[in-house]
């Protein structure tokens, strides 16, 4: 090989590599569809984006049911789910207009209010708080009072120290504990004894622990001195509410149809969640078990899905405000909050 | 005589080359075997630490899903690495233009590497969306620096005798750059490129971990949230293989471009 051929090859080979990779990618693209539905007649549909608060799970079942059944399309909506991101809050996406709606929680909505990034909760996905502090059953930590000085595996939210501390104090402890922010599966962290206690959703991690044979002591937060509040909830931005009330009404009509279906058809709706997230659930049994737990809990029997009560929206904000854990954008605790501005039932069918 | 001798020489050279990897392979196999034995002997829960065998098996069982994610990651990686190479080369030449530019720009390049990507990546997503752009930018940010710095150092280290010779022949600045300095900087450039290739896949995965529709980073995150540690390891294995392949590709390019240099190294 002479110098010219060598030079040409050195430049050409990387270009060929890039072309080949792009080519294979483009060829394979049509076979794999994105989560956007109804591409054929999307011209007549209104495009709408929804930001998830976590990787797909049974909290989101109703949305996936409505997508699978084509109920959003029936309402003239082409719904696109934005992928979950551990570093981008769905509330930020909603309040900056990057997403139309998002999945959030009462805790986040109140915290957003503090920093002047307001979002409004338009539906409660689960009617009662199912979250709990848990310890290993063999740890000897049998009351929240025993958690003083122990290590808590947290997820880095501004409100968690206040809530956990309140639970310990309520049981007669001092409310002082070590908080380690983890980015790992809470049940694995408990199992390997890296932390002493965790704050989990009974309907997901609780069931996971059960399936893995890990016995837990469970302290539901609502039974331990914390007001009942909604988590998760569906949120929209104030601008969206002003400018597109009709779109939100249609969105909620389809979403509520989806959750109502999931309430009465646990197995079937769990399967729809699994089918639309190929590869995301290696243990499909966990999804079904979790769905069986959650379906009757989306709303109390005889009650419409999604409704939010004033009591729940007053209790938690008052409690968390008193702890001084709601901060404004410059990091100072705020003094007052108008809870009625944080939620609305007006878009529910 | 010479022609007849050549294939034999080439053959023994490539044999020697393969034999050169012997110790690495032996060490790798030993470590993997120890891992497998340790997991089996200690009865660690496979949800905490899966055995190598079960990882490979999970990889094959889920290949139809993983392959799509792999392709996405590979696409982001090669585009990002391509842009980083062009950018790195351009910057190296630019730094070389005058000591003043070098003094002004070099600190900025270093500062660009002090930004924690994990803090920048979410902003990139908010600015550029969920598609290819933010991941390609992350890969480029990871990769251009070693290329630019190594290449700039290579340009600085030009043989002064050769420079004087060219100057005495009244060669222009660009002729000197093209004929003497750039070829002379190639070994350094390839060292930088090899480092960049090793980092590139990880860069794409960091980008995907923040937000993506598809890709190995997203797959790892989903698998972790579904408590499937073995699939996380399977994705890690794919990442390692991709990085090694890219590293190998750069070494191949280097052998084509600078056969004398590779030969002299051994």
Interface residues (C-beta under 8 A of the other chain):
Chain A: X1 X6 X7 X9 X10 X13 X14 X17 X18 X21 X22 X24 X25 X28 X32 X34 X35 X54 X55 X57 X82 X83 X84 X85 X86 X87 X88 X92 X93 X96 X98 X184 X185 X187 X188 X191 X192 X208 X212 X278 X279 X280 X281 X282 X283 X286
Chain B: X45 X47 X48 X62 X65 X66 X68 X71 X72 X74 X75 X78 X79 X82 X85 X118 X121 X122 X125 X126 X130 X209 X210 X211 X212 X213 X214 X218 X219 X221 X222 X223 X224 X225 X226 X227 X228 X229 X231 X249 X252 X253 X256 X257 X259
